[in-house]
Amino acid sequence: MDRVYEILRESYGENAKFREGQKEAIEAVVNGKRTLVVQKTGWGKSLVYFLATKLLKEKKRDGITLIISPLLALMNNQIDSAQRLGLNVKTINSDNNDEWDNIISDIYDNNTVDALIISPERLANADFVKDCLDKIKNRVNLFVVDEAHCISDWGHDFRPDYRRIVKILQLLPGNVPVLATTATANDRVVNDIVAQLGENLVISRGELIRESLAIQVIKLQKKEDRLAWLAENIEKMPGSGVVYCLTKADCDLVTDWLNENNIKSEKYYSDGSKISKEYKAIILDKFQKNEIKVLVATVAFGMGYDKPDIGFVIHFQRPANIVSYYQQIGRAGRGIELAYAILLCGEEDEHINQYFINSAFPTEKDMNIVVDFITDNPGKSISEIKGALNIRANRVEKTLKYLTVGDDIYTEYVNRKKGYYKSAKKWEPDLERSEGITAIRYKEMQDMDEFTKQKGCYMKYIAEKLDDVNAKVCRKCSNCRGLLFDETVGAETVQRAQQFIKSKFGVIEPRKQFPDKTKIESEFQFKGGIVLSNYADAGYGMAVQKGKYLDGYFSDELVDASVKILSEFIKNNNIEWITPVTSKRHPQLVPDFAKRLADRLNIGYFEGIKKFNAEEQKKFENSDGQYKNANDSFEIIQVKKENILLVDDMVDSRWTFTVCAMKMREMGSGDIYPFALANTAGRGDN
């Protein structure tokens, strides 16, 4: 294997050396072995499969390496690193549809592609399997599953298409070498990987201790306390770094707060839009060039991303498990001697993590409803299924994905329409499996909670939970050497953070389509509105919850807060009237609030909407049902020709505002501007 050293030195310089275990892993792969590499982040797992790709390509010139990778940012990062070895690596993903034909031609006809990176979701795409995979399956030199812990941690729920990997392996010739790589595999995860890839795996397992990382756990229950700590401490940290949040809303909050405190920050998460994808690429480039101090991210940022000088990783809330935590802090300290991993624990941590665990799998009820519907109505499209069932759209999608991966249903194109069909397989929900995995997730959440209470070395605890036989004390964490950063925060900064949280409000965007995708004419749409808070959240969200369900009265504090954010809004939009959305269950709650608000804003008040249907909007879980219920529930009894502020306590789907505004505009009202006290964030209250 002298050639392996030649390639290394040609690409990385005469003094380049392999890290412990790298050369052995490359040799195993090149010799046709199925290999699992478990090594700490920054060890250089991508070098193993790219250098093996180069060696195998020299043996079989028309061959190609097929790489399964979970994240788009990771794909792009891998392509950049492969160029150092002189490899031409391409990716087929949802962002480059217009390039697919050329890429497939370069692979199949021109033989100019050395490796192809795809997401696991590509494996579910029948066109990709037919047009690409079937054509190249006999030319695959190497099959790589990058971040292979996803087979376990994501493949069971978040990324179910990882479970298709075993089916793809069955398509490939039996002698194709397989390489799986990860930094975060305890024995449970290793067993899951073995179950997918086969018993004959060569396992290369290294020491997981990250010698450059110094860990500290700080318990600050209130969000305002954690925001204050960030403002007082981030500038003390070296270089640029990452703050992880469990929710997108908290990413927004933290990013805005840091910028408010002159700490240059950008948020990073996905909302599925093309704009979001373009934005993320720009932000990552800025972060790579150290043009920003902090990247505030959800778990959408992480695996495999290589920036050697990340000086700190801070968690705004406690992650769900040790595997995720180790993966995330592993972004820091790859090319520097000392980096910090600070875990801030808050009062909402357990609630959020429980939500993610409990919603990971489709419910038995949802699965039965979907299977029964498809059995009785074969060939229906996903939009038709969503429209027919009283299940939230995202839950229908999750259920269909889960059932498809499990071969309980399948898809087929008839007259260019993709429809769903019941398979011949007897339908029987695998509750034992989902309940077993859920129980494991709760145990791992408890382990993470125990981590925060450790008196001994934090890094040693992590390594032990990842079944590292070489676990040892790090001598760098706060339990080994004493506090790294002050755990107290200044009262003045906390007060500023409290006011900042209370000053944040959201925007209510108008709906532009009916559930059947037909257009709502712009003249009948409401104008952009305002929502004061997120329901039950810090700031005013808890006051809204208390007012609605305990007091039966919205406090003067909420009136004051609403006046503060609405005064300029009212003037700028020439709003002259306020009218409430009425309720059968709480008939005086919103009108009473709206009257007091009108008095304080010195504009007119009238009651123009009558609700005559007692059905609550939250009983309906998708747009079809929500729109129909709203349309059947409200009667407009009077309007004003001037612009109107339409007030409700909760907003979620926006169909109540959409329908009421449309009916009022049809009767000759002025422009309608919605205002709500709280966004219920998916609870379906409105």
C-alpha positions as CSV (number, residue, x, y, z in Angstrom):
1,M,0.0,0.0,0.0
2,D,2.9,2.4,-0.8
3,R,0.5,4.1,-3.2
4,V,-1.7,5.3,-0.3
5,Y,1.3,7.3,1.2
6,E,2.0,8.7,-2.3
7,I,-1.5,10.1,-2.7
8,L,-1.5,11.5,0.9
9,R,1.8,13.4,0.4
10,E,0.8,14.5,-3.2
11,S,-2.4,16.0,-1.8
12,Y,-1.4,17.3,1.7
13,G,2.4,17.9,1.5
14,E,5.5,15.8,2.2
15,N,5.1,15.9,5.9
16,A,1.5,14.7,5.9
17,K,0.8,11.6,8.2
18,F,-2.1,9.4,8.8
19,R,-3.9,9.6,12.1
20,E,-4.1,6.4,14.1
21,G,-6.4,4.0,12.4
22,Q,-6.9,5.9,9.1
23,K,-4.5,3.8,6.9
24,E,-5.9,0.6,8.4
25,A,-9.5,1.6,7.5
26,I,-8.5,2.5,4.0
27,E,-6.7,-0.8,3.5
28,A,-9.8,-2.7,4.8
29,V,-12.1,-0.9,2.4
30,V,-9.7,-1.3,-0.6
31,N,-9.5,-5.0,0.2
32,G,-13.2,-5.4,-0.1
33,K,-14.2,-5.4,3.6
34,R,-17.4,-4.0,5.0
35,T,-16.1,-1.5,7.6
36,L,-17.5,0.7,10.3
37,V,-15.3,3.6,11.5
38,V,-16.2,5.1,14.9
39,Q,-13.8,8.0,15.5
40,K,-14.1,11.4,17.2
41,T,-15.1,14.4,15.2
42,G,-12.2,16.0,13.4
43,W,-10.4,12.7,13.0
44,G,-10.7,12.7,9.3
45,K,-13.3,10.1,8.3
46,S,-13.9,11.7,4.9
47,L,-10.2,11.3,4.1
48,V,-10.7,7.5,4.5
49,Y,-13.4,7.2,1.9
50,F,-12.1,9.8,-0.6
51,L,-8.6,8.3,-0.5
52,A,-10.1,4.8,-0.9
53,T,-12.1,6.2,-3.8
54,K,-9.0,7.3,-5.5
55,L,-7.3,3.9,-5.0
56,L,-10.3,2.0,-6.2
57,K,-10.7,4.3,-9.2
58,E,-7.2,3.5,-10.2
59,K,-8.1,-0.2,-10.2
60,K,-11.4,0.2,-12.0
61,R,-11.4,3.3,-14.1
62,D,-15.1,3.3,-14.9
63,G,-16.1,2.8,-11.2
64,I,-17.8,5.3,-8.9
65,T,-18.2,5.7,-5.2
66,L,-21.8,6.2,-3.9
67,I,-22.0,8.3,-0.7
68,I,-25.1,8.6,1.5
69,S,-24.9,11.9,3.4
70,P,-27.7,13.5,5.6
71,L,-27.3,17.2,5.1
72,L,-26.9,19.5,2.2
73,A,-24.3,21.7,3.9
74,L,-22.4,18.6,4.7
75,M,-22.5,17.5,1.0
76,N,-21.0,20.8,-0.2
77,N,-18.3,20.6,2.5
78,Q,-17.4,17.1,1.4
79,I,-17.1,18.1,-2.3
80,D,-14.7,20.9,-1.3
81,S,-12.5,18.5,0.7
82,A,-12.4,15.9,-2.1
83,Q,-10.9,18.4,-4.6
84,R,-7.6,18.3,-2.7
85,L,-7.3,14.7,-3.8
86,G,-8.1,15.6,-7.4
87,L,-11.5,13.9,-7.3
88,N,-14.5,15.1,-9.2
89,V,-17.4,14.7,-6.8
90,K,-21.0,15.5,-7.7
91,T,-24.2,15.6,-5.7
92,I,-27.8,15.0,-6.7
93,N,-30.2,16.8,-4.4
94,S,-33.3,18.9,-4.3
95,D,-31.4,22.1,-5.0
96,N,-29.9,21.1,-8.3
97,N,-32.7,19.4,-10.2
98,D,-31.7,21.2,-13.4
99,E,-28.3,19.5,-13.3
100,W,-29.4,15.9,-12.8
101,D,-29.4,14.9,-16.4
102,N,-25.9,16.2,-17.0
103,I,-24.6,14.6,-13.9
104,I,-26.1,11.2,-14.8
105,S,-24.6,11.6,-18.3
106,D,-21.2,12.4,-16.9
107,I,-21.4,9.3,-14.7
108,Y,-22.8,6.8,-17.2
109,D,-21.7,8.1,-20.6
110,N,-18.6,10.1,-20.0
111,N,-17.1,8.4,-16.9
112,T,-15.9,11.8,-15.5
113,V,-17.4,11.5,-12.0
114,D,-15.4,9.8,-9.2
115,A,-18.0,10.0,-6.5
116,L,-21.7,10.8,-6.2
117,I,-23.2,12.2,-2.9
118,I,-26.9,11.8,-2.3
119,S,-29.3,12.2,0.6
120,P,-31.1,9.1,1.9
121,E,-34.4,10.6,0.5
122,R,-33.0,10.1,-3.0
123,L,-33.3,6.3,-2.3
124,A,-37.1,6.8,-2.1
125,N,-37.3,8.5,-5.4
126,A,-38.4,6.0,-8.1
127,D,-37.0,8.1,-10.9
128,F,-33.6,8.3,-9.3
129,V,-33.5,4.6,-8.7
130,K,-34.6,3.9,-12.3
131,D,-32.6,6.7,-14.1
132,C,-29.4,6.6,-12.1
133,L,-29.0,3.9,-9.6
134,D,-30.1,1.0,-11.8
135,K,-27.7,2.2,-14.5
136,I,-24.6,2.5,-12.3
137,K,-25.2,-0.3,-9.8
138,N,-22.7,-2.6,-11.5
139,R,-20.1,0.2,-11.6
140,V,-20.1,1.1,-7.9
141,N,-16.6,0.7,-6.5
142,L,-17.5,1.7,-2.9
143,F,-20.7,2.3,-1.0
144,V,-20.4,4.8,1.9
145,V,-22.9,5.7,4.6
146,D,-21.6,8.9,6.2
147,E,-22.8,9.9,9.6
148,A,-24.0,6.3,10.0
149,H,-25.5,6.9,13.5
150,C,-28.4,8.3,11.5
151,I,-29.3,4.7,10.8
152,S,-30.2,4.6,14.4
153,D,-30.9,8.1,15.7
154,W,-32.6,9.5,12.6
155,G,-33.5,6.5,10.7
156,H,-36.2,5.4,13.1
157,D,-38.1,8.7,12.9
158,F,-36.6,11.9,11.7
159,R,-35.0,10.5,8.6
160,P,-36.8,7.2,8.0
161,D,-35.3,6.8,4.5
162,Y,-32.1,5.7,6.2
163,R,-33.9,2.4,6.6
164,R,-33.8,2.0,2.9
165,I,-30.1,1.6,2.8
166,V,-30.3,-2.2,3.3
167,K,-32.6,-2.4,0.3
168,I,-30.0,-0.5,-1.8
169,L,-27.3,-2.8,-0.7
170,Q,-29.3,-5.7,-2.0
171,L,-29.3,-4.1,-5.4
172,L,-25.5,-3.9,-5.5
173,P,-23.1,-6.8,-6.3
174,G,-22.2,-8.7,-3.2
175,N,-18.5,-7.9,-3.5
176,V,-18.9,-4.1,-3.3
177,P,-17.0,-2.8,-0.3
178,V,-19.1,-0.8,2.2
179,L,-17.8,1.9,4.6
180,A,-19.9,3.4,7.4
181,T,-18.5,6.4,9.4
182,T,-19.6,8.2,12.5
183,A,-18.3,10.0,15.5
184,T,-21.1,9.1,17.8
185,A,-21.9,5.5,18.1
186,N,-22.5,3.8,21.5
187,D,-23.0,0.0,21.5
188,R,-26.8,0.4,20.8
189,V,-26.1,2.5,17.7
190,V,-23.3,0.1,16.6
191,N,-25.8,-2.8,16.9
192,D,-28.4,-0.9,14.8
193,I,-25.7,-0.3,12.1
194,V,-24.7,-3.9,12.1
195,A,-28.3,-4.9,11.7
196,Q,-28.5,-2.7,8.5
197,L,-25.1,-3.4,7.0
198,G,-24.4,-7.0,8.0
199,E,-22.7,-9.0,10.7
200,N,-19.4,-9.2,8.9
201,L,-18.4,-5.6,9.7
202,V,-14.8,-4.8,10.5
203,I,-15.2,-2.2,13.3
204,S,-12.5,0.4,13.7
205,R,-13.1,2.2,17.0
206,G,-10.9,4.9,18.4
207,E,-10.7,7.1,21.5
208,L,-13.5,9.6,21.6
209,I,-12.0,12.0,24.2
210,R,-11.7,15.5,22.7
211,E,-8.6,16.9,24.3
212,S,-9.1,20.5,23.0
213,L,-12.6,20.9,24.5
214,A,-13.3,22.4,27.9
215,I,-16.9,21.7,29.1
216,Q,-19.0,23.7,31.7
217,V,-22.6,23.2,32.7
218,I,-24.5,26.3,33.9
219,K,-28.1,26.0,35.2
220,L,-30.1,29.2,34.5
221,Q,-33.8,28.4,34.5
222,K,-35.2,31.6,33.0
223,K,-34.6,32.6,29.4
224,E,-33.8,36.1,30.4
225,D,-31.0,34.8,32.6
226,R,-29.5,32.7,29.8
227,L,-29.8,35.6,27.4
228,A,-28.0,37.8,29.9
229,W,-25.3,35.3,30.3
230,L,-24.7,35.2,26.6
231,A,-24.5,38.9,26.4
232,E,-22.0,39.1,29.2
233,N,-19.7,36.2,28.2
234,I,-19.6,35.5,24.5
235,E,-17.1,38.2,23.7
236,K,-14.8,36.6,26.2
237,M,-14.6,33.5,24.0
238,P,-12.1,32.9,21.3
239,G,-12.9,33.3,17.6
240,S,-16.3,32.5,16.3
241,G,-18.7,29.9,17.5
242,V,-22.1,28.3,17.5
243,V,-25.1,28.7,19.9
244,Y,-27.5,25.7,19.5
245,C,-31.3,26.2,20.3
246,L,-34.0,23.5,20.3
247,T,-36.5,25.6,18.4
248,K,-36.5,28.0,15.5
249,A,-38.3,30.6,17.6
250,D,-35.5,30.6,20.1
251,C,-33.0,30.9,17.3
252,D,-34.7,34.1,16.2
253,L,-34.8,35.4,19.8
254,V,-31.1,34.6,20.6
255,T,-29.9,36.0,17.2
256,D,-31.8,39.3,17.7
257,W,-30.7,39.6,21.3
258,L,-27.0,39.1,20.4
259,N,-27.2,41.7,17.6
260,E,-28.9,44.0,20.0
261,N,-25.8,43.7,22.2
262,N,-23.5,44.3,19.3
263,I,-22.4,40.7,18.9
264,K,-22.6,40.0,15.2
265,S,-24.8,36.9,14.8
266,E,-26.8,35.1,12.1
267,K,-29.5,32.4,12.5
268,Y,-29.3,29.0,10.7
269,Y,-32.2,26.7,10.2
270,S,-34.5,25.4,7.5
271,D,-38.0,26.4,6.7
272,G,-38.1,24.5,3.4
273,S,-38.1,27.5,1.1
274,K,-35.7,28.2,-1.7
275,I,-35.0,31.5,-0.1
276,S,-34.0,29.8,3.1
277,K,-31.6,27.5,1.2
278,E,-29.9,30.4,-0.6
279,Y,-29.7,32.3,2.7
280,K,-28.1,29.4,4.5
281,A,-25.4,29.1,1.9
282,I,-24.6,32.8,2.3
283,I,-24.5,32.6,6.1
284,L,-22.2,29.5,6.1
285,D,-19.8,31.4,3.8
286,K,-19.8,34.4,6.3
287,F,-19.2,32.0,9.2
288,Q,-16.4,30.2,7.4
289,K,-14.7,33.6,6.8
290,N,-15.2,34.7,10.4
291,E,-17.3,37.6,9.3
292,I,-19.8,36.9,12.1
293,K,-19.1,36.0,15.8
294,V,-22.0,33.6,16.3
295,L,-24.0,31.2,14.3
296,V,-27.3,30.5,16.1
297,A,-28.6,27.2,14.9
298,T,-30.9,24.3,15.3
299,V,-29.6,20.7,14.7
300,A,-29.9,21.5,11.0
301,F,-26.3,22.7,11.4
302,G,-23.7,20.2,12.4
303,M,-22.7,16.8,11.2
304,G,-19.5,16.8,9.2
305,Y,-19.2,20.6,8.8
306,D,-15.5,21.4,9.0
307,K,-14.3,24.7,10.3
308,P,-11.2,24.0,12.3
309,D,-11.1,27.3,14.3
310,I,-14.5,27.2,15.9
311,G,-13.7,28.5,19.4
312,F,-16.9,27.7,21.3
313,V,-20.2,25.8,21.2
314,I,-23.0,26.9,23.5
315,H,-26.3,25.2,24.1
316,F,-29.2,27.5,25.0
317,Q,-31.1,24.4,26.1
318,R,-30.2,20.9,27.0
319,P,-30.0,18.5,24.1
320,A,-32.1,15.3,24.1
321,N,-29.2,12.8,24.4
322,I,-25.4,12.4,24.8
323,V,-25.1,11.2,21.1
324,S,-26.5,14.6,19.9
325,Y,-24.6,16.6,22.4
326,Y,-21.2,15.0,21.6
327,Q,-21.9,15.5,17.8
328,Q,-22.7,19.1,18.3
329,I,-19.8,20.1,20.6
330,G,-17.5,18.3,18.2
331,R,-17.8,21.2,15.9
332,A,-15.4,23.1,18.1
333,G,-11.7,22.9,18.7
334,R,-10.6,20.9,15.7
335,G,-7.7,23.0,14.7
336,I,-7.0,25.0,17.9
337,E,-5.6,24.0,21.3
338,L,-8.5,25.1,23.5
339,A,-12.2,25.6,22.7
340,Y,-15.2,25.8,25.0
341,A,-18.5,23.8,25.2
342,I,-20.9,25.5,27.5
343,L,-24.3,23.9,28.3
344,L,-27.0,26.3,29.6
345,C,-29.9,24.4,31.2
346,G,-33.3,26.0,31.4
347,E,-36.8,25.3,32.7
348,E,-38.2,24.4,29.2
349,D,-35.6,21.8,28.3
350,E,-37.5,18.7,29.4
351,H,-40.8,19.8,28.0
352,I,-39.3,20.5,24.5
353,N,-37.4,17.2,24.5
354,Q,-40.4,15.2,25.6
355,Y,-42.4,16.8,22.7
356,F,-39.8,15.7,20.2
357,I,-39.7,12.1,21.6
358,N,-43.4,11.7,21.8
359,S,-44.0,13.1,18.3
360,A,-41.2,11.0,16.6
361,F,-43.5,8.3,15.4
362,P,-46.9,8.4,13.8
363,T,-49.6,7.5,16.3
364,E,-51.5,4.2,16.0
365,K,-54.7,6.2,15.4
366,D,-53.1,8.2,12.5
367,M,-51.7,5.1,10.9
368,N,-55.0,3.2,11.1
369,I,-56.9,6.2,9.6
370,V,-54.4,6.6,6.7
371,V,-54.2,2.8,5.9
372,D,-58.0,2.5,6.0
373,F,-58.4,5.5,3.7
374,I,-55.8,4.3,1.2
375,T,-57.3,0.8,1.2
376,D,-60.8,2.2,0.5
377,N,-59.5,4.9,-1.9
378,P,-56.5,3.5,-3.8
379,G,-54.5,5.9,-6.0
380,K,-55.2,9.1,-4.1
381,S,-52.5,11.7,-4.2
382,I,-51.0,13.2,-1.0
383,S,-53.0,16.4,-1.4
384,E,-56.2,14.4,-1.7
385,I,-55.3,12.3,1.4
386,K,-54.6,15.5,3.4
387,G,-57.8,17.1,2.3
388,A,-59.9,14.1,3.2
389,L,-58.6,13.4,6.7
390,N,-58.8,15.4,9.8
391,I,-55.1,15.1,10.5
392,R,-52.5,17.9,10.4
393,A,-50.7,18.0,7.0
394,N,-47.2,17.3,8.6
395,R,-48.6,14.3,10.5
396,V,-50.1,12.9,7.3
397,E,-46.7,13.3,5.5
398,K,-44.9,11.6,8.4
399,T,-47.4,8.8,8.5
400,L,-47.2,8.2,4.7
401,K,-43.4,8.2,4.9
402,Y,-43.3,5.8,7.8
403,L,-45.7,3.4,6.1
404,T,-44.0,3.6,2.8
405,V,-40.6,2.8,4.3
406,G,-42.1,-0.1,6.1
407,D,-43.7,-1.5,2.9
408,D,-47.2,-1.2,4.3
409,I,-48.1,1.1,1.4
410,Y,-46.5,2.0,-1.9
411,T,-46.6,4.7,-4.5
412,E,-47.3,4.4,-8.2
413,Y,-47.7,6.9,-11.1
414,V,-50.9,6.6,-13.1
415,N,-51.3,9.1,-15.9
416,R,-48.5,11.2,-14.4
417,K,-50.3,11.3,-11.0
418,K,-48.5,9.9,-8.0
419,G,-50.9,7.9,-6.0
420,Y,-50.7,5.8,-2.8
421,Y,-51.8,2.1,-2.6
422,K,-52.1,-0.5,0.1
423,S,-49.5,-3.2,-0.3
424,A,-50.2,-6.9,-0.1
425,K,-48.6,-7.0,3.3
426,K,-51.0,-7.6,6.1
427,W,-51.4,-4.3,8.0
428,E,-50.3,-4.5,11.6
429,P,-48.8,-1.5,13.4
430,D,-45.4,-2.4,14.8
431,L,-46.0,-0.7,18.2
432,E,-43.5,-2.9,20.0
433,R,-40.7,-1.4,17.9
434,S,-41.8,2.2,18.3
435,E,-42.6,1.9,22.0
436,G,-39.2,0.2,22.5
437,I,-37.3,3.0,20.7
438,T,-39.4,5.7,22.7
439,A,-38.4,4.0,25.9
440,I,-34.7,4.1,24.8
441,R,-35.1,7.8,24.0
442,Y,-36.4,8.5,27.5
443,K,-33.6,6.6,29.1
444,E,-31.1,8.6,27.1
445,M,-32.8,11.9,28.1
446,Q,-32.3,10.8,31.7
447,D,-28.6,10.2,31.0
448,M,-28.4,13.7,29.6
449,D,-30.0,15.0,32.8
450,E,-27.5,13.0,34.9
451,F,-24.7,14.6,32.8
452,T,-25.7,18.0,34.0
453,K,-25.5,16.9,37.6
454,Q,-22.0,15.3,37.4
455,K,-19.4,16.1,40.0
456,G,-16.7,14.2,38.1
457,C,-15.2,14.8,34.6
458,Y,-17.8,15.8,32.0
459,M,-15.8,14.5,29.0
460,K,-15.2,11.1,30.8
461,Y,-18.9,10.7,31.4
462,I,-19.6,11.4,27.7
463,A,-17.0,8.9,26.6
464,E,-18.3,6.2,28.9
465,K,-21.9,6.7,27.7
466,L,-20.6,6.3,24.1
467,D,-19.0,3.0,25.3
468,D,-15.4,4.3,24.7
469,V,-13.2,1.7,26.5
470,N,-10.4,4.4,26.6
471,A,-12.5,6.9,28.6
472,K,-10.4,9.1,30.9
473,V,-10.5,12.4,32.7
474,C,-10.0,15.4,30.4
475,R,-8.4,17.8,33.0
476,K,-9.9,20.7,31.2
477,C,-13.6,20.8,32.1
478,S,-15.0,22.9,34.9
479,N,-15.3,19.8,37.2
480,C,-11.6,19.0,36.6
481,R,-10.0,22.5,36.9
482,G,-12.7,24.8,38.3
483,L,-15.1,27.3,36.8
484,L,-14.3,28.4,33.2
485,F,-16.8,31.2,33.2
486,D,-18.8,33.0,35.9
487,E,-22.2,31.4,36.4
488,T,-23.9,34.6,37.7
489,V,-25.4,37.3,35.7
490,G,-25.9,41.0,36.3
491,A,-29.3,42.2,37.4
492,E,-29.3,45.1,35.0
493,T,-28.5,42.8,32.0
494,V,-31.3,40.4,33.1
495,Q,-33.7,43.3,33.3
496,R,-32.7,44.4,29.8
497,A,-33.3,40.8,28.6
498,Q,-36.7,40.7,30.2
499,Q,-37.7,43.8,28.4
500,F,-36.3,42.5,25.2
501,I,-38.3,39.3,25.3
502,K,-41.4,41.4,26.0
503,S,-40.7,43.7,23.1
504,K,-40.6,40.8,20.6
505,F,-43.7,40.3,18.5
506,G,-44.5,38.3,15.4
507,V,-46.0,39.0,12.0
508,I,-49.2,37.5,10.7
509,E,-48.9,36.9,7.0
510,P,-52.0,36.7,4.8
511,R,-53.0,33.4,3.3
512,K,-53.0,33.7,-0.5
513,Q,-54.6,30.3,-1.4
514,F,-57.6,28.3,-0.5
515,P,-56.9,24.7,0.6
516,D,-57.5,23.5,-3.0
517,K,-54.7,25.8,-4.1
518,T,-57.0,28.3,-5.9
519,K,-56.0,31.9,-5.4
520,I,-57.6,34.2,-2.9
521,E,-57.8,37.5,-4.7
522,S,-55.6,40.1,-3.1
523,E,-58.5,42.6,-2.5
524,F,-60.1,40.0,-0.2
525,Q,-57.0,39.1,1.7
526,F,-56.2,40.6,5.1
527,K,-53.1,42.8,5.3
528,G,-50.1,41.8,7.3
529,G,-50.8,41.8,11.0
530,I,-49.2,41.5,14.4
531,V,-49.1,38.8,17.1
532,L,-47.9,39.8,20.6
533,S,-46.3,36.6,21.8
534,N,-45.8,32.9,21.5
535,Y,-48.4,31.1,23.6
536,A,-47.2,30.0,27.1
537,D,-43.7,31.3,26.3
538,A,-41.5,33.7,28.3
539,G,-42.5,37.3,28.0
540,Y,-46.3,37.7,27.5
541,G,-47.1,34.2,26.4
542,M,-47.6,33.0,29.9
543,A,-49.8,35.9,30.8
544,V,-52.0,35.1,27.8
545,Q,-52.3,31.5,29.0
546,K,-53.2,32.5,32.5
547,G,-55.7,35.1,31.3
548,K,-57.6,32.7,29.1
549,Y,-57.7,29.6,31.2
550,L,-57.3,30.7,34.8
551,D,-58.6,34.3,35.1
552,G,-61.1,34.5,32.3
553,Y,-59.8,38.0,31.8
554,F,-56.8,39.5,29.9
555,S,-54.8,41.7,32.2
556,D,-54.1,45.4,31.9
557,E,-50.4,44.4,31.4
558,L,-51.5,42.8,28.1
559,V,-53.4,45.9,27.1
560,D,-50.4,48.0,27.9
561,A,-48.1,45.8,25.9
562,S,-50.5,45.7,22.9
563,V,-50.8,49.5,22.9
564,K,-47.1,49.8,22.9
565,I,-46.6,47.8,19.7
566,L,-49.9,48.9,18.0
567,S,-49.8,52.7,18.4
568,E,-47.5,53.3,15.4
569,F,-49.0,50.4,13.5
570,I,-52.5,52.0,13.8
571,K,-51.2,55.4,12.6
572,N,-49.2,54.1,9.7
573,N,-52.1,52.1,8.4
574,N,-54.9,54.6,9.0
575,I,-56.8,52.1,11.2
576,E,-60.0,53.7,12.6
577,W,-61.9,50.8,14.1
578,I,-61.4,47.7,16.2
579,T,-63.7,44.7,16.1
580,P,-63.3,41.3,18.0
581,V,-63.6,37.8,16.8
582,T,-66.3,36.3,19.0
583,S,-66.3,32.9,20.8
584,K,-69.2,30.7,21.9
585,R,-67.2,29.3,24.9
586,H,-65.8,32.6,26.1
587,P,-68.2,35.2,24.7
588,Q,-66.9,38.2,26.7
589,L,-63.1,37.4,26.8
590,V,-62.0,39.0,23.5
591,P,-64.6,41.7,23.3
592,D,-63.7,43.0,26.7
593,F,-60.0,43.1,25.8
594,A,-60.8,44.7,22.4
595,K,-62.9,47.5,24.0
596,R,-60.2,48.4,26.5
597,L,-57.6,48.3,23.7
598,A,-59.8,50.6,21.5
599,D,-60.2,53.1,24.4
600,R,-56.4,53.2,25.0
601,L,-55.7,53.6,21.2
602,N,-58.5,56.3,21.0
603,I,-60.2,54.6,18.0
604,G,-63.7,53.3,17.4
605,Y,-65.1,49.9,18.6
606,F,-67.8,47.8,17.1
607,E,-68.9,44.2,17.2
608,G,-69.2,43.1,13.6
609,I,-68.8,39.3,13.8
610,K,-71.2,36.7,15.1
611,K,-70.1,33.1,15.7
612,F,-73.1,30.8,15.3
613,N,-71.3,27.4,15.2
614,A,-70.0,26.0,18.5
615,E,-67.4,23.8,16.8
616,E,-63.9,24.9,18.0
617,Q,-61.3,25.5,15.4
618,K,-58.7,23.5,17.2
619,K,-60.8,20.3,16.6
620,F,-59.9,20.6,12.9
621,E,-56.3,19.7,12.2
622,N,-55.7,20.5,8.5
623,S,-56.5,23.4,6.2
624,D,-59.4,21.8,4.6
625,G,-61.3,21.3,7.8
626,Q,-60.1,24.6,9.3
627,Y,-61.3,26.6,6.4
628,K,-64.6,24.9,6.1
629,N,-65.3,25.2,9.9
630,A,-64.3,28.9,9.9
631,N,-66.4,29.6,6.8
632,D,-69.4,27.8,8.3
633,S,-69.0,29.5,11.8
634,F,-68.9,33.2,11.3
635,E,-71.5,35.7,10.1
636,I,-70.7,39.4,9.5
637,I,-73.4,41.5,11.0
638,Q,-71.9,44.9,10.2
639,V,-68.8,46.5,8.7
640,K,-67.1,49.9,8.5
641,K,-65.8,51.4,5.3
642,E,-62.6,52.5,7.1
643,N,-59.6,50.3,7.9
644,I,-60.2,47.8,10.8
645,L,-58.1,46.0,13.4
646,L,-59.5,42.5,13.7
647,V,-58.6,41.2,17.2
648,D,-58.5,37.6,18.5
649,D,-56.7,36.0,21.4
650,M,-55.0,33.1,19.5
651,V,-53.7,32.6,16.0
652,D,-52.4,29.4,14.4
653,S,-53.8,28.4,11.0
654,R,-54.9,31.9,10.1
655,W,-58.1,30.6,8.6
656,T,-60.4,32.4,11.1
657,F,-58.7,35.7,10.2
658,T,-58.7,34.8,6.5
659,V,-62.4,34.0,6.4
660,C,-63.6,36.9,8.5
661,A,-61.5,39.4,6.5
662,M,-62.8,38.0,3.2
663,K,-66.4,38.2,4.3
664,M,-66.0,41.7,5.7
665,R,-64.2,42.9,2.5
666,E,-67.1,41.4,0.4
667,M,-69.5,43.6,2.4
668,G,-67.5,46.7,1.6
669,S,-65.2,47.2,4.6
670,G,-61.9,48.9,4.6
671,D,-58.7,47.0,4.8
672,I,-58.5,44.4,7.5
673,Y,-55.4,44.1,9.8
674,P,-55.3,41.1,12.2
675,F,-54.0,41.3,15.8
676,A,-53.7,38.3,18.2
677,L,-52.3,38.0,21.7
678,A,-50.6,34.7,21.1
679,N,-49.4,32.4,18.4
680,T,-50.3,28.9,19.4
681,A,-47.5,27.4,17.4
682,G,-49.2,24.4,16.1
683,R,-51.8,23.8,18.9
684,G,-54.6,24.5,16.4
685,D,-56.6,26.9,18.6
686,N,-57.4,29.3,15.7
